[in-house]
């Protein structure tokens, strides 16, 4: 299997006072936006889901090292790291 193109690692929009944790980080995966304008994301707790370009623009980019630290060892497929 070819390694997918990773757009980056991100933190979801957070509510005021909300802590960063494994449930609000994700990997954005380049798989060409479909006709509805969605792509794929992967979160350690929610796994794969649809991601809009609009929502992605509202999220905070983090480094891969930060993603790994925040995920606290919860499984992420190797091809996304």
ZITAWO-V793082 format. One record per pair of residues at least 12 apart in sequence whose ideal C-beta (glycine too) atoms are under 6 Angstrom apart, sorted by the first residue. I is the first residue (numbers start at 1). GAP is how many residues later the second one is. D is the distance in Angstrom with one decimal. If there is no record, write none. Layout:
i:gap:d
I:GAP:D
I:GAP:D
//
This chain:
i:gap:d
3:76:5.0
4:25:5.1
5:25:3.9
7:21:3.9
7:23:5.2
8:20:5.6
8:53:5.3
9:18:5.7
9:53:5.0
9:55:5.6
9:58:3.9
10:16:5.6
10:49:4.2
10:51:5.7
11:14:5.5
11:49:4.5
11:51:5.8
12:12:4.3
12:47:5.9
13:45:5.3
20:50:5.9
22:22:4.6
22:23:5.3
22:49:5.0
22:50:5.6
22:52:5.1
23:22:4.4
25:42:5.8
25:45:5.2
26:15:4.5
26:17:4.3
27:15:4.7
27:53:4.7
28:13:5.5
28:28:5.9
37:15:5.8
37:16:5.9
38:12:4.2
38:14:5.5
39:12:5.2
42:38:5.5
44:27:4.5
44:30:3.8
44:32:5.6
//
